[in-house]
């Protein structure tokens, strides 16, 4: 081997070592940490929230289109193509359309969607994709609980899916409400419930102070009553909202939150809202 060949070989070895070091550093930064992360995705006028602990993920709602995929790409390790738990709070397009693309690109271990029917094209397509990929739909009801690593999740609503509930006109009224806890940190995901359901929840013993509240129905005036806010006293209120014709979030809701002293984050102004909790402390990422 002449000198030129030796130099070329050394260059190749050095390049390979640098590349290997770069990949090791990249993987080290991507390794899942055993702490809770909440990612409130910027999906426009809709909802999509990723709950992560270590290498486990739960996606609650998928937004109105495929923009949820960008959020997952930013919030999950690049090699992780599995989502342990998916929840569709209620079958409306702005909450579940993005799930169609999620099912095509990720392995979903458990899929939960209420038995409430809504005969729209997006629901029919979601069911078709679920059948294609052999995804079984399970049902949640109040009192059911699951664990995501060390994060405990409890269903607070709906109480029970009956034939009468399945025929309800306002599908928002049967949104799945989830309370999550990790150590001393608690959060509440409320779907699109209105004040009627908030009042029902206040009559139970399930509402407690939470650090983070996902504000119901994109900040609609029909939700997030003053009484409900006093029952949960959030330190941070996240409003998932985009450009819309409904006036969301309404001035009334914003004023109630400010009067309570809650920090407000909006996905239409702040983009992707991410926070981290160790179970003792929490901060916005």
N, C-alpha and C positions, 0 to 999 in steps of 0.2 A: 504494500500500500504506500503510494507516494504521499508527499506532504500535502498536496491539494486535496486528495481524498480524505486524509486524516482531518484536515480543517473542516471539510464539508460534513464529515461524520460527527465531529464535535459540535458543530452548529446544530445539526439535527437533534443530538442528545440534549443540548442546552434548551433548544426550543421545546422539546418534549417535556423536559423537567419544568420549565416555566408554565407550560400549558397544564401539566398535572397539578402544580401548585395553585394555579388559578382556579381549577375545578374543585380542588379540596377546600379552598377558601370560600368559593361560591356555595358549596354544599354545607359547609359549617354555618354560614349565615342563614341557610334555608332550613336547617334542622329544626323540627318543631320543638318548641319550648313548652314545658308543663305549666302553662298559665292560660287563663281564659282570654280570648280575643273576640271582640264583637266588631263586625264590619257591616255598617249600614250602607248598602250599595246605592250609588247614584244611577238609578234606572229610569229617570224621568218621573212622570206621574204614575207611580206604582210603588210596590214594596218588594224588597229582597234583603234579607238579613242573614249573614253567615255567622254562626257560632262555632268557634274553634277551641279545642283544648288538646294540646299535644298534636298527635297525628289524626285526631278525630274531628270530623266536621258535621254540622247540621245546617241545612239551608232551609230557612223559613220564607216561603214565597219566592217567586222567580221573576217578578216584574212583568212589564207589558211586551217585552221583545227580547232579543238575544243579547242585549247590552249587559245582562247579568254575567255572561261569560267573561267579559273584561274584568269585572269585579272579582270573580273567582280566580282569574289568572294573577291578579295583584295580591290576593289575600291567602292563597294556598301555595305550598311548595310546588315547583314546576313539575316534579315527577309524580305528584300525588294525583291520581285520577279516580279516587274513590271518595264518595260522600256517604257517610254511615247512615245519615237520617235526613229525609226530606219531608217537609210539612207544607201543604197548601192550606192556608187558613180558611179559604172559601173560594169556590169556583167562579171567580170573575177574572176577566182578561188581564186587568192591570196587576193581578197578583200571581197568575199561573201560566201565562203564555210562554215566558222564558223557560219554564220547566221542560218544555218540549225539546229545546236544544240542549238543555242540561242532560236529559236522559240519553240523548244521542252521543254525548261526548264523555260522560262520566259513568262509572259503575255506581249504582245507587243500591245500598243494602236494604234499607227500609223506607217505604213510601207511605205517608199518611195524608189522606184527604177525606173530608167528611162525606157522608152519604147523601148530602144535599145535591139535588140535580139542578143543572142550569144548561139547557139545550142550546149551546152556542157553538160555533165552528171550532173555537179554540179548545173547548172541553172535549169535543169529539176527536180532534186531532191528538190531544194529549192521551186519551184512552187508547187510540190506535197505536201510538208509539209505545205506551206501556205494555200493550199486548205483544207488540213486535219484539221487545227486549225482555219479555217475561217478567215484568215488574208487577208485583202483587200489591194491591191497595189495601192497607189496614185502616182501621178507624179509631179515632181518639174520642174519649169523653171525659168529662170532669172527674178528677180523682186518679186518672191514669198518670203514670210517671215513667220516665226513662232516664238513663244516665249516659252522659257523653264524657268518657273518662271520669274525672272527679267532679264534673258539673251535673247537678241534679235539675231535672226539668219536670214540672208538674202542669197538667192541663187543668185550667180553672173553668173553662167554658168551651163548648156547650155542655149542659148538664147531661143530656141524652139525645141521641138522634132517633126521633120517632117518625112515623108516617106523616104526622101533622107538621113536624118541623121540616121535613123534606119538601113539603108543598108551600113553605113560607114564601111570601112575595119579596120581602127585602132580605136578600141573601146575606147582607152585611150583619144581620142580627144573629147569624149562626157562625160568625168568625171564631176560629179557634184562638183562645187566649192562653198564652204560655208564661209561666213564671219560672225563671231560672235562678239558681243560687250556686255560688262557689265560695266556700268559706263564709266571710261576712259580707260578700258582695251579692246583691240581688238585682235582677232586671225583669222587666215586664214587657211582653210583646202582645199587642192588643188587636192586631188585624184591623178591621173596619167597624168595630162595635160602636154603637151609639149610646146615648145617655141612659136609655132604658136598660140595656145590658149592664152598664156601669152601676146602675142602682141595684140590680140583682146581685152583682158581685159584692157590693158594699154590705149587703144583708148577710153575707157569709163571713166566716172568720179567716178567709184566705188572703185578703188584701193586707199587705204590710208595707212599711216604708221600703222603697227601692232606691238604689243609686241611679238607675237608668230606666227611663220610660220611652218606649217607642210609641209616639203619640198616634192615637187611633185616627183612621180615615183621613190621613194626609193633612190634619189640622182643620177638619170640617167643624162648623159651629154646632153640628148635631152630636158632637162627642167632646170628651175632655171637660166635663163639668167641674165647677169649683169644688163641689163636694167630693168628687172622685179624686181630684188632685190632693185634697186634704187627707184622703185615706192612704195615698201612696207616697206623697211628699218626695218626688224625684229630685235628685241633685242635677241631673242632666236629662233634658227632653230632646229626643231626636225626631225630626219631622221628615219623613220620606215623601218628597213632593217634586213635581216638575212643572213646566209650563202648562197651565190649565185654564179652563173657562169657568171654573166653579168658585174662584176667589180663595183657593186653598194656599197657604193656611190663613184662616180668617183672623181679623183683628181681635175679635173677642177671645179666641183661644190664646193668641200671643200675649194679650194683656193678662189673662189668668195665670199663665206660666211666669210672666215677669213679676206679678204680685206675689207669687209663691217664692220667688227668688231662685228659680231654676235656671241653669244655663241652657241656652237654646242653640241647637245645631240643626241646620236645614241642608238637605242634600242638593237643593237647587242653587244654594249660595256657597256651600262649603264643599260640595262634591262628596266623594267617599268619606264617610265618618268612621274612623277606627279607634277603638280604645282597648286597653289592656288592663287586666286585674290579676293580682297575685293571690286574691282571696282576702287580703288585708288592705291593700292599697289599690287604687286604680288611677289611670291617667289617659288622656287622649293622645293617640300616637301621631 
